[in-house]
Amino acid sequence: MSRSLLIAILASAALLGIASCSAPAETTGESVQSLEGDFDRGTLIIDTDDGLQHELDVYLAISFEQQRRGLMFVRKMPTTTGMLFVYEDTDIHSMWMKNTYISLDILFIKADGTVSSIARNTEPHSLATISAKEQLNFVLELTAGLTDKLGIESGSIVHFPTSN
């Protein structure tokens, strides 16, 4: 077999292999609807300094597996939807944006519902650690820019979910 024929056959086989491959199912997630069935949902209210109350729909990340998955692979999310991470332990919790396709505002919330700090407009796919400034029990991920739009700041009060 000639060298050029062998190269042509190998190149064809490689192209056929690439063409028949598809991304793993978890990387093709399109919206938060891909979270249905894996997460319970709830509604929470956030009181802002201007006296307004803002109602948000949230997915509840309670188990370790849910917290590990978070909003990874979600490519679009309604503005008033988010994910609330509920931790049993009071600690300085940290997040990252690995496999997260959308920019988020990340709120770190104390056990009494007070927003401790906010990481705004996080960078998708970043492996940088985003940490709370103090020990707390809750982290809320929202669409980037929503905290500015609604006037949510450190000191705003979160009233935790009622189940949907």
C-alpha positions as CSV (number, residue, x, y, z in Angstrom):
1,M,0.0,0.0,0.0
2,S,1.4,3.4,-0.9
3,R,2.2,5.9,1.7
4,S,-0.2,8.5,0.2
5,L,-3.1,6.0,0.1
6,L,-2.5,5.0,3.7
7,I,-2.5,8.7,4.7
8,A,-5.8,9.3,2.8
9,I,-7.4,6.3,4.5
10,L,-6.3,7.4,8.0
11,A,-7.5,11.0,7.3
12,S,-10.9,9.7,6.1
13,A,-11.3,7.5,9.1
14,A,-10.4,10.4,11.4
15,L,-12.9,12.7,9.8
16,L,-15.6,10.1,10.0
17,G,-14.9,9.6,13.7
18,I,-15.1,13.3,14.4
19,A,-18.3,13.7,12.4
20,S,-20.0,10.9,14.3
21,C,-19.1,12.3,17.7
22,S,-21.5,14.5,19.6
23,A,-21.0,16.4,22.9
24,P,-22.0,14.6,26.1
25,A,-25.6,15.1,27.0
26,E,-24.7,17.2,30.0
27,T,-22.8,19.8,27.9
28,T,-25.8,20.4,25.6
29,G,-28.1,21.8,28.3
30,E,-30.0,24.8,27.1
31,S,-32.0,26.2,30.0
32,V,-32.9,25.7,33.6
33,Q,-35.6,23.4,32.4
34,S,-32.8,20.8,32.2
35,L,-32.7,21.0,36.1
36,E,-36.4,19.9,36.4
37,G,-36.7,16.7,38.3
38,D,-33.2,16.9,39.9
39,F,-33.9,20.0,42.1
40,D,-36.9,21.1,44.2
41,R,-38.1,24.6,43.6
42,G,-39.2,27.4,45.8
43,T,-40.0,31.1,45.9
44,L,-38.0,33.6,48.0
45,I,-38.4,37.3,48.7
46,I,-35.6,39.8,49.0
47,D,-36.2,43.1,50.9
48,T,-34.0,46.0,49.6
49,D,-33.0,49.2,51.3
50,D,-35.6,51.2,49.2
51,G,-38.4,49.3,50.9
52,L,-39.3,47.1,47.9
53,Q,-39.7,43.4,48.0
54,H,-38.6,41.2,45.0
55,E,-39.9,37.7,44.5
56,L,-37.6,35.2,42.8
57,D,-38.1,31.6,41.8
58,V,-35.2,29.4,42.9
59,Y,-34.0,25.9,42.4
60,L,-32.8,24.4,45.8
61,A,-29.4,22.8,45.9
62,I,-29.5,20.9,49.2
63,S,-27.6,17.6,48.6
64,F,-23.9,17.4,47.9
65,E,-24.6,16.2,44.4
66,Q,-27.0,19.1,43.7
67,Q,-24.5,21.6,45.1
68,R,-21.7,20.0,43.0
69,R,-23.8,20.4,39.8
70,G,-25.3,23.8,40.5
71,L,-25.9,25.8,37.3
72,M,-23.2,24.0,35.3
73,F,-24.1,23.5,31.7
74,V,-27.1,25.9,31.9
75,R,-26.9,28.3,28.9
76,K,-29.9,30.5,29.6
77,M,-32.0,31.3,32.7
78,P,-35.0,33.6,33.2
79,T,-34.1,36.9,34.9
80,T,-36.1,36.2,38.0
81,T,-34.9,32.6,38.5
82,G,-31.9,31.5,40.5
83,M,-30.3,28.7,42.5
84,L,-30.2,28.7,46.3
85,F,-27.4,26.6,47.9
86,V,-28.5,25.5,51.4
87,Y,-25.6,24.3,53.6
88,E,-26.0,22.5,56.9
89,D,-22.7,23.8,58.2
90,T,-21.9,27.4,58.9
91,D,-18.6,28.1,57.0
92,I,-16.8,30.3,54.6
93,H,-18.4,28.7,51.5
94,S,-16.7,29.1,48.1
95,M,-18.0,28.8,44.5
96,W,-16.5,28.7,41.0
97,M,-17.7,29.0,37.5
98,K,-16.4,25.8,36.0
99,N,-18.7,24.7,33.2
100,T,-21.0,27.6,33.9
101,Y,-22.0,29.3,30.6
102,I,-23.8,32.3,32.0
103,S,-22.4,35.2,34.1
104,L,-23.9,35.3,37.6
105,D,-24.3,37.5,40.6
106,I,-23.5,35.4,43.6
107,L,-24.9,36.4,47.0
108,F,-23.5,35.1,50.2
109,I,-26.2,35.0,52.9
110,K,-26.0,34.5,56.6
111,A,-28.3,32.2,58.6
112,D,-30.6,35.1,59.6
113,G,-31.2,36.0,55.9
114,T,-28.9,39.0,55.7
115,V,-26.8,39.4,52.5
116,S,-23.2,39.4,53.7
117,S,-21.5,40.1,50.3
118,I,-22.1,39.9,46.6
119,A,-19.8,38.8,43.7
120,R,-21.2,40.6,40.7
121,N,-20.9,39.7,37.0
122,T,-18.8,36.6,37.5
123,E,-16.8,35.2,34.6
124,P,-18.2,32.1,32.9
125,H,-15.9,29.1,32.9
126,S,-13.5,30.6,35.4
127,L,-11.7,28.4,37.8
128,A,-11.1,31.2,40.2
129,T,-12.4,30.7,43.7
130,I,-15.2,33.1,44.8
131,S,-15.5,33.0,48.5
132,A,-17.7,34.4,51.2
133,K,-16.2,37.1,53.5
134,E,-17.6,35.4,56.6
135,Q,-19.1,32.2,57.8
136,L,-22.7,31.6,56.5
137,N,-25.2,29.0,55.4
138,F,-26.6,30.1,52.1
139,V,-25.4,31.1,48.6
140,L,-27.8,32.5,46.0
141,E,-26.8,32.5,42.3
142,L,-28.8,35.0,40.1
143,T,-28.5,36.2,36.5
144,A,-25.6,38.7,36.3
145,G,-26.8,42.3,36.6
146,L,-30.0,41.5,38.6
147,T,-28.6,42.7,41.9
148,D,-27.8,46.1,40.4
149,K,-31.2,46.3,38.6
150,L,-33.2,45.5,41.8
151,G,-30.9,47.4,44.3
152,I,-29.8,44.3,46.2
153,E,-26.9,45.1,48.4
154,S,-25.0,43.8,51.4
155,G,-27.5,44.2,54.2
156,S,-30.6,43.3,52.1
157,I,-32.8,40.6,53.7
158,V,-33.7,37.3,52.1
159,H,-36.9,35.5,53.2
160,F,-36.3,31.9,52.5
161,P,-38.2,29.7,50.1
162,T,-41.7,28.4,50.4
163,S,-42.0,25.2,48.4
164,N,-43.5,25.1,44.9
